[in-house]
Amino acid sequence: MRKGLRILLGNNIIRTCKMTVIYVVIYSIDSDQTIQNSLASIEFHHQLASTVADH
């Protein structure tokens, strides 16, 4: 039980790190573009990240 909990917490930490990295990358790339492009890009990358997290 405890081992499973540790694995679950570890996976959540990894997922959080991945999401943070993805958002930082998106922000770096999109910072000099229009806000609308940024929002579209974030939405796309969020879907991509969700897909990655599910597998």
N, C-alpha and C positions, 0 to 999 in steps of 0.2 A: 504493500500500500504506500509506504513512505517513498520507496524507490520510484513508483509510478508518478507520485506527486512531484518529485524532483525532476523527472524527465519532462513532465508537463510544464513546470515553471521554466526549465531550460529552453524548451521550444518557444514559449511565449517571449522570453528575453531575446532569443535569436530573431524571432519575427519582428519584435519591436525595433531591434537594431537595423534589420533589413529595411523596414518602413522608413526609419529616420534617414538612413543613407539615401534611399530612393528620393525622399522629399528634398534633401539637401542638394542632390544632383539636379533634380528638376528645377529648384530655385536658382541654382547657379546657371543652368542653361537658359532659363526663361526670363531671368531678371532684366535683360535688355530688350525683351519683346513686349508685345501688348498684353494687358491683363487677360483679355479674352483667350489669347493663345495659351497663356499660362494655365488658365482654368481648364481648358480642353486637354492640355498635356497632363495636368495633375489627375484629371478624371481617368484618362487613358492609363497612366502609370499605376493608379490606384487599382484599376481592374486587373492590370497585369500582376501587380503585387498580390492581390487576392487570389488569383489563379495559382501563382507560385506557392503561396502559403497553404493552399488546399492540397497540393501534391506532396 
